[in-house]
Every structure is written in C-alpha cells, then in structure tokens.
Amino acid sequence: MSADYGQMRTHIRTTHGPFTGEEQFAAELELATLQAEGHHLGLRATEGDPPTLEEWGTHYRRQAPLLVRLALSNPGRYEEMARLAAWKWREVEQLEMAAIGTVGTAAEAERWLAGEGGGA
C-alpha cells in the first residue's frame, strides 16, 4: 500500500471503516506499544546504535495504518499523528528503494537494510 495519507485513508475507510468502541480501545493499546517502540528506536539512535532502515520501515508500516484508522474514529486526536506517520513511512520507503537501487543483488540489499553492510 502506498504511504500517501489520502490514499491510505480512502483505502482503510473503504475496507475497514472506523473502529468500534471496543476495537478502538485495543487499537489505542497497540498504539501505545508502537509509540514506546519508536521512542526506543530513537534512544538507540542517540546512544550510538542507530536502528536500520528496515527497523524504521517496519515500525512505520505498523504505525501509519493504525493511526489512519484511529483518525477515522477520532480525527481531532489522531489525524495529525496519522499524517506524520504516513509521511515518515513514505520517506523510509524511498530510502529503502534508493538503498536497493544502490546495491546489486537482493541478498546484498537485504544485508544492507539490516545494517550488515553488503556493498553500499
């Protein structure tokens, strides 16, 4: 799925719709976990152990769609966060594509994205 906020919002609205009350509570718990994970990734970066593109990509691939769907249920609380997460997801996707284009083979690309070198 594209990381464009408008497209993502339309897709999620069409396929899932807003959360019900019970679903929203569970989604907010998941969001809290993802926010803690993002904080941990940020701390690692400041402590000299920067997360790989793959780790950031995985984080935003999980967080952006969840926030977009939460924004359908409560736009005042979640829409700005959803837009930012979608933008960051797109940014990471573009960096991943550039990395894959820079290295030769898929195996090298996977190693590079995992932070193991591989010719980049």
Biotite code that builds the C-alpha atoms (Angstrom):
import biotite.structure as struc

atoms = struc.array([
    struc.Atom([0.000, 0.000, 0.000], chain_id="A", res_id=1, res_name="MET", atom_name="CA", element="C"),
    struc.Atom([1.276, 3.463, -0.752], chain_id="A", res_id=2, res_name="SER", atom_name="CA", element="C"),
    struc.Atom([2.256, 5.563, 2.220], chain_id="A", res_id=3, res_name="ALA", atom_name="CA", element="C"),
    struc.Atom([0.286, 8.557, 0.886], chain_id="A", res_id=4, res_name="ASP", atom_name="CA", element="C"),
    struc.Atom([-2.095, 9.672, 3.632], chain_id="A", res_id=5, res_name="TYR", atom_name="CA", element="C"),
    struc.Atom([-5.071, 10.429, 1.384], chain_id="A", res_id=6, res_name="GLY", atom_name="CA", element="C"),
    struc.Atom([-4.872, 7.131, -0.461], chain_id="A", res_id=7, res_name="GLN", atom_name="CA", element="C"),
    struc.Atom([-4.328, 5.213, 2.760], chain_id="A", res_id=8, res_name="MET", atom_name="CA", element="C"),
    struc.Atom([-7.309, 6.925, 4.412], chain_id="A", res_id=9, res_name="ARG", atom_name="CA", element="C"),
    struc.Atom([-9.587, 6.160, 1.451], chain_id="A", res_id=10, res_name="THR", atom_name="CA", element="C"),
    struc.Atom([-8.446, 2.538, 1.341], chain_id="A", res_id=11, res_name="HIS", atom_name="CA", element="C"),
    struc.Atom([-8.901, 1.983, 5.080], chain_id="A", res_id=12, res_name="ILE", atom_name="CA", element="C"),
    struc.Atom([-12.262, 3.765, 5.122], chain_id="A", res_id=13, res_name="ARG", atom_name="CA", element="C"),
    struc.Atom([-13.457, 1.532, 2.269], chain_id="A", res_id=14, res_name="THR", atom_name="CA", element="C"),
    struc.Atom([-12.060, -1.765, 3.544], chain_id="A", res_id=15, res_name="THR", atom_name="CA", element="C"),
    struc.Atom([-12.366, -1.427, 7.321], chain_id="A", res_id=16, res_name="HIS", atom_name="CA", element="C"),
    struc.Atom([-14.147, 1.760, 8.342], chain_id="A", res_id=17, res_name="GLY", atom_name="CA", element="C"),
    struc.Atom([-13.664, 3.382, 11.734], chain_id="A", res_id=18, res_name="PRO", atom_name="CA", element="C"),
    struc.Atom([-13.055, 1.323, 14.846], chain_id="A", res_id=19, res_name="PHE", atom_name="CA", element="C"),
    struc.Atom([-15.904, 0.324, 17.105], chain_id="A", res_id=20, res_name="THR", atom_name="CA", element="C"),
    struc.Atom([-15.545, 1.368, 20.747], chain_id="A", res_id=21, res_name="GLY", atom_name="CA", element="C"),
    struc.Atom([-14.022, -1.943, 21.823], chain_id="A", res_id=22, res_name="GLU", atom_name="CA", element="C"),
    struc.Atom([-11.737, -2.083, 18.784], chain_id="A", res_id=23, res_name="GLU", atom_name="CA", element="C"),
    struc.Atom([-10.606, 1.485, 19.409], chain_id="A", res_id=24, res_name="GLN", atom_name="CA", element="C"),
    struc.Atom([-9.524, 0.660, 22.969], chain_id="A", res_id=25, res_name="PHE", atom_name="CA", element="C"),
    struc.Atom([-7.435, -2.269, 21.688], chain_id="A", res_id=26, res_name="ALA", atom_name="CA", element="C"),
    struc.Atom([-6.008, -0.103, 18.901], chain_id="A", res_id=27, res_name="ALA", atom_name="CA", element="C"),
    struc.Atom([-5.018, 2.586, 21.397], chain_id="A", res_id=28, res_name="GLU", atom_name="CA", element="C"),
    struc.Atom([-3.186, -0.036, 23.463], chain_id="A", res_id=29, res_name="LEU", atom_name="CA", element="C"),
    struc.Atom([-1.369, -1.181, 20.321], chain_id="A", res_id=30, res_name="GLU", atom_name="CA", element="C"),
    struc.Atom([-0.544, 2.449, 19.517], chain_id="A", res_id=31, res_name="LEU", atom_name="CA", element="C"),
    struc.Atom([0.951, 2.916, 22.985], chain_id="A", res_id=32, res_name="ALA", atom_name="CA", element="C"),
    struc.Atom([3.177, -0.099, 22.351], chain_id="A", res_id=33, res_name="THR", atom_name="CA", element="C"),
    struc.Atom([4.227, 1.286, 18.965], chain_id="A", res_id=34, res_name="LEU", atom_name="CA", element="C"),
    struc.Atom([4.954, 4.696, 20.471], chain_id="A", res_id=35, res_name="GLN", atom_name="CA", element="C"),
    struc.Atom([7.173, 3.055, 23.091], chain_id="A", res_id=36, res_name="ALA", atom_name="CA", element="C"),
    struc.Atom([8.922, 1.117, 20.322], chain_id="A", res_id=37, res_name="GLU", atom_name="CA", element="C"),
    struc.Atom([9.501, 4.350, 18.371], chain_id="A", res_id=38, res_name="GLY", atom_name="CA", element="C"),
    struc.Atom([10.889, 6.008, 21.482], chain_id="A", res_id=39, res_name="HIS", atom_name="CA", element="C"),
    struc.Atom([13.237, 3.058, 21.972], chain_id="A", res_id=40, res_name="HIS", atom_name="CA", element="C"),
    struc.Atom([14.422, 3.283, 18.350], chain_id="A", res_id=41, res_name="LEU", atom_name="CA", element="C"),
    struc.Atom([15.076, 6.991, 18.847], chain_id="A", res_id=42, res_name="GLY", atom_name="CA", element="C"),
    struc.Atom([17.028, 6.348, 22.045], chain_id="A", res_id=43, res_name="LEU", atom_name="CA", element="C"),
    struc.Atom([19.156, 3.772, 20.290], chain_id="A", res_id=44, res_name="ARG", atom_name="CA", element="C"),
    struc.Atom([19.974, 6.336, 17.615], chain_id="A", res_id=45, res_name="ALA", atom_name="CA", element="C"),
    struc.Atom([21.144, 8.860, 20.217], chain_id="A", res_id=46, res_name="THR", atom_name="CA", element="C"),
    struc.Atom([23.181, 6.233, 22.061], chain_id="A", res_id=47, res_name="GLU", atom_name="CA", element="C"),
    struc.Atom([25.271, 5.216, 19.062], chain_id="A", res_id=48, res_name="GLY", atom_name="CA", element="C"),
    struc.Atom([23.297, 2.141, 17.986], chain_id="A", res_id=49, res_name="ASP", atom_name="CA", element="C"),
    struc.Atom([21.218, 3.562, 15.147], chain_id="A", res_id=50, res_name="PRO", atom_name="CA", element="C"),
    struc.Atom([18.275, 1.425, 14.011], chain_id="A", res_id=51, res_name="PRO", atom_name="CA", element="C"),
    struc.Atom([18.419, 0.132, 10.471], chain_id="A", res_id=52, res_name="THR", atom_name="CA", element="C"),
    struc.Atom([16.144, 1.388, 7.709], chain_id="A", res_id=53, res_name="LEU", atom_name="CA", element="C"),
    struc.Atom([14.403, -1.953, 7.913], chain_id="A", res_id=54, res_name="GLU", atom_name="CA", element="C"),
    struc.Atom([13.631, -1.430, 11.606], chain_id="A", res_id=55, res_name="GLU", atom_name="CA", element="C"),
    struc.Atom([12.267, 2.078, 10.991], chain_id="A", res_id=56, res_name="TRP", atom_name="CA", element="C"),
    struc.Atom([10.324, 0.820, 7.975], chain_id="A", res_id=57, res_name="GLY", atom_name="CA", element="C"),
    struc.Atom([8.736, -1.983, 9.976], chain_id="A", res_id=58, res_name="THR", atom_name="CA", element="C"),
    struc.Atom([7.804, 0.480, 12.708], chain_id="A", res_id=59, res_name="HIS", atom_name="CA", element="C"),
    struc.Atom([6.080, 2.928, 10.339], chain_id="A", res_id=60, res_name="TYR", atom_name="CA", element="C"),
    struc.Atom([4.422, 0.165, 8.309], chain_id="A", res_id=61, res_name="ARG", atom_name="CA", element="C"),
    struc.Atom([2.695, -0.909, 11.525], chain_id="A", res_id=62, res_name="ARG", atom_name="CA", element="C"),
    struc.Atom([2.054, 2.535, 12.977], chain_id="A", res_id=63, res_name="GLN", atom_name="CA", element="C"),
    struc.Atom([0.774, 4.530, 9.986], chain_id="A", res_id=64, res_name="ALA", atom_name="CA", element="C"),
    struc.Atom([-2.242, 2.362, 9.041], chain_id="A", res_id=65, res_name="PRO", atom_name="CA", element="C"),
    struc.Atom([-3.237, 2.035, 12.696], chain_id="A", res_id=66, res_name="LEU", atom_name="CA", element="C"),
    struc.Atom([-3.131, 5.811, 13.164], chain_id="A", res_id=67, res_name="LEU", atom_name="CA", element="C"),
    struc.Atom([-5.047, 6.425, 9.945], chain_id="A", res_id=68, res_name="VAL", atom_name="CA", element="C"),
    struc.Atom([-7.829, 4.130, 11.086], chain_id="A", res_id=69, res_name="ARG", atom_name="CA", element="C"),
    struc.Atom([-7.826, 5.742, 14.531], chain_id="A", res_id=70, res_name="LEU", atom_name="CA", element="C"),
    struc.Atom([-8.110, 9.121, 12.785], chain_id="A", res_id=71, res_name="ALA", atom_name="CA", element="C"),
    struc.Atom([-11.282, 7.877, 11.085], chain_id="A", res_id=72, res_name="LEU", atom_name="CA", element="C"),
    struc.Atom([-12.716, 7.264, 14.562], chain_id="A", res_id=73, res_name="SER", atom_name="CA", element="C"),
    struc.Atom([-11.331, 10.392, 16.243], chain_id="A", res_id=74, res_name="ASN", atom_name="CA", element="C"),
    struc.Atom([-9.833, 12.903, 13.777], chain_id="A", res_id=75, res_name="PRO", atom_name="CA", element="C"),
    struc.Atom([-9.241, 15.603, 16.375], chain_id="A", res_id=76, res_name="GLY", atom_name="CA", element="C"),
    struc.Atom([-6.944, 13.360, 18.361], chain_id="A", res_id=77, res_name="ARG", atom_name="CA", element="C"),
    struc.Atom([-5.215, 11.287, 15.684], chain_id="A", res_id=78, res_name="TYR", atom_name="CA", element="C"),
    struc.Atom([-5.254, 12.947, 12.258], chain_id="A", res_id=79, res_name="GLU", atom_name="CA", element="C"),
    struc.Atom([-2.087, 14.997, 12.679], chain_id="A", res_id=80, res_name="GLU", atom_name="CA", element="C"),
    struc.Atom([-0.200, 11.976, 14.057], chain_id="A", res_id=81, res_name="MET", atom_name="CA", element="C"),
    struc.Atom([-1.565, 9.842, 11.189], chain_id="A", res_id=82, res_name="ALA", atom_name="CA", element="C"),
    struc.Atom([-0.379, 12.329, 8.564], chain_id="A", res_id=83, res_name="ARG", atom_name="CA", element="C"),
    struc.Atom([3.088, 12.471, 10.119], chain_id="A", res_id=84, res_name="LEU", atom_name="CA", element="C"),
    struc.Atom([3.373, 8.674, 10.353], chain_id="A", res_id=85, res_name="ALA", atom_name="CA", element="C"),
    struc.Atom([2.268, 8.282, 6.712], chain_id="A", res_id=86, res_name="ALA", atom_name="CA", element="C"),
    struc.Atom([4.835, 10.895, 5.650], chain_id="A", res_id=87, res_name="TRP", atom_name="CA", element="C"),
    struc.Atom([7.598, 9.139, 7.613], chain_id="A", res_id=88, res_name="LYS", atom_name="CA", element="C"),
    struc.Atom([6.563, 5.793, 6.136], chain_id="A", res_id=89, res_name="TRP", atom_name="CA", element="C"),
    struc.Atom([6.861, 7.234, 2.628], chain_id="A", res_id=90, res_name="ARG", atom_name="CA", element="C"),
    struc.Atom([10.249, 8.722, 3.493], chain_id="A", res_id=91, res_name="GLU", atom_name="CA", element="C"),
    struc.Atom([11.571, 5.377, 4.758], chain_id="A", res_id=92, res_name="VAL", atom_name="CA", element="C"),
    struc.Atom([10.162, 3.566, 1.690], chain_id="A", res_id=93, res_name="GLU", atom_name="CA", element="C"),
    struc.Atom([12.008, 5.996, -0.579], chain_id="A", res_id=94, res_name="GLN", atom_name="CA", element="C"),
    struc.Atom([15.248, 5.475, 1.332], chain_id="A", res_id=95, res_name="LEU", atom_name="CA", element="C"),
    struc.Atom([14.787, 1.695, 1.148], chain_id="A", res_id=96, res_name="GLU", atom_name="CA", element="C"),
    struc.Atom([14.220, 1.876, -2.617], chain_id="A", res_id=97, res_name="MET", atom_name="CA", element="C"),
    struc.Atom([17.318, 4.040, -3.039], chain_id="A", res_id=98, res_name="ALA", atom_name="CA", element="C"),
    struc.Atom([19.332, 1.557, -0.985], chain_id="A", res_id=99, res_name="ALA", atom_name="CA", element="C"),
    struc.Atom([18.116, -1.353, -3.068], chain_id="A", res_id=100, res_name="ILE", atom_name="CA", element="C"),
    struc.Atom([19.000, 0.547, -6.239], chain_id="A", res_id=101, res_name="GLY", atom_name="CA", element="C"),
    struc.Atom([22.470, 1.284, -4.892], chain_id="A", res_id=102, res_name="THR", atom_name="CA", element="C"),
    struc.Atom([23.404, -2.282, -4.098], chain_id="A", res_id=103, res_name="VAL", atom_name="CA", element="C"),
    struc.Atom([23.455, -5.000, -6.679], chain_id="A", res_id=104, res_name="GLY", atom_name="CA", element="C"),
    struc.Atom([21.559, -8.115, -5.667], chain_id="A", res_id=105, res_name="THR", atom_name="CA", element="C"),
    struc.Atom([18.539, -8.702, -3.483], chain_id="A", res_id=106, res_name="ALA", atom_name="CA", element="C"),
    struc.Atom([20.717, -10.532, -0.962], chain_id="A", res_id=107, res_name="ALA", atom_name="CA", element="C"),
    struc.Atom([23.068, -7.536, -0.758], chain_id="A", res_id=108, res_name="GLU", atom_name="CA", element="C"),
    struc.Atom([20.069, -5.207, -0.388], chain_id="A", res_id=109, res_name="ALA", atom_name="CA", element="C"),
    struc.Atom([18.663, -7.264, 2.472], chain_id="A", res_id=110, res_name="GLU", atom_name="CA", element="C"),
    struc.Atom([22.024, -7.285, 4.229], chain_id="A", res_id=111, res_name="ARG", atom_name="CA", element="C"),
    struc.Atom([22.376, -3.519, 3.723], chain_id="A", res_id=112, res_name="TRP", atom_name="CA", element="C"),
    struc.Atom([18.867, -2.816, 5.038], chain_id="A", res_id=113, res_name="LEU", atom_name="CA", element="C"),
    struc.Atom([19.588, -4.988, 8.060], chain_id="A", res_id=114, res_name="ALA", atom_name="CA", element="C"),
    struc.Atom([22.705, -2.927, 8.720], chain_id="A", res_id=115, res_name="GLY", atom_name="CA", element="C"),
    struc.Atom([25.172, -5.657, 7.863], chain_id="A", res_id=116, res_name="GLU", atom_name="CA", element="C"),
    struc.Atom([26.985, -3.912, 5.009], chain_id="A", res_id=117, res_name="GLY", atom_name="CA", element="C"),
    struc.Atom([26.644, -5.593, 1.664], chain_id="A", res_id=118, res_name="GLY", atom_name="CA", element="C"),
    struc.Atom([28.345, -3.302, -0.795], chain_id="A", res_id=119, res_name="GLY", atom_name="CA", element="C"),
    struc.Atom([26.722, 0.075, -0.142], chain_id="A", res_id=120, res_name="ALA", atom_name="CA", element="C"),
])
